[in-house]
Structure formats: structure tokens, C-alpha cells
Amino acid sequence: MAKPEAKIVARAKTAQSKSKGEALPFTKKNYYLLMAGLAVIILGFVSLGMGSITLAPILLVLGYCVIVPVAILYRGSESASAGQDTPTE
């Protein structure tokens, strides 16, 4: 069985290697999309409070099921091409 110190050192090295090469996962565009999704959700609840039985569910489903997941999963073209820009010799 491995010594406890070896496990701690291995975990620390793994954490350092992950934090060195990766930038923050969310960009400004992600936050703008998330804010837009929250605005659509708020509008959905406001229209629900006003008695709309057609517009409110459409806005709520659009906000919760489309815009917020897109905001979380969106990756810009810069991050996708950054890993492919390796110099060739």
C-alpha cells in the first residue's frame, strides 16, 4: 500500500498541472449569455404573474432549457483553436 505522503504529493502535482495550462472556463460571452437567460426567465415569471398562459411557459422553457445550457456549454472559437496552434518544425 502506498504511503500517505506519496498520495498527498501526487494529488498536489495533479492539481498544479491542471491549473497551469487551463484558463478560466467562462468568458465574457458566457456570462452575457447567462445574463440573457436569466432575463428571459425573469420575464417569463413576470408574464406568468400577469396571467399569460402561452407566453410565460414559452419564455421559461426557452430560458431554462435552451439559453442557460448554451451559456454553460459554449466555447468560443479561440479556445478550440488554441490547442491546435502548435508550431511545426
N, C-alpha and C positions, 0 to 999 in steps of 0.2 A: 504494500500500500504506500502511496506517495506521502511524503512529509507535508504537514500543513503549510509550512513556509513556502514550499515549492508551488502549491496551489495558489497561494496569495500572489506570488510573483508572476505566475502565468496569467492570472486574471488581470493584474496591473498592466502587463505587456499587451494583452489583447485590447484593453480599454485605450491605451495610448495609441496603438496602431489604428484603431477606428477613428479616434478624434483627430489625428494628424491629417489624413488625406481627405476627409469629408468636410464640406462646408455645411452651413445650416440648410436643412431640407426645404424650408419655406422661403420664398422670395416675396418681393412686394406684390407681384401679380397674384400669388396665392392668397395673401391677406386681403387684397382688393376683391377677389372672387368670394372669399369667405364673408366679407362685409356685405357684398351684394346679396349673397344667400340669406344672411340674417335679416337684411332689409326686406327681402321678399317674404320671409317667414313672418316678420312683424306686420307687414301689410296684409298677409293672409289672416292673421289673428284679428287685426282691426276690422277687416271686412267681414269676418265671422261674427264679431261683436255687433256689427251694424245689420246683421241679418241676411247676408248674402249666402245662399246655399249652393251657388255654382262657382263663383269667382274664388271664394275662400279655399275650398278644397284643392282647386287647381293651383293656386299660389302656394299652398302649404306642401303639396306633393312636389311641385317644381323646386321649392326651396330645400326641402329635406332630402329628396331622392335624386335630385339632379345637380343643383348648384353647389351644395356643401360637399358632396363626394368628389365632384370635379375639382373643387378648390383644394381638397386634401391630396388628391392623386395627381394633380397637374405638375408636370415637369417641363420647364422651358427647353427650347432647343439648345440653349447654351450648355445646360448640364448634360444633355445627351451627347453632344459632340465633343465635350471637354475630355472625355475618356478616350476618344478616338484620335485626338491630335497628338499622336506620338511621333517624334521626329524619326525619319528613316535615314539610315546611313548608307 
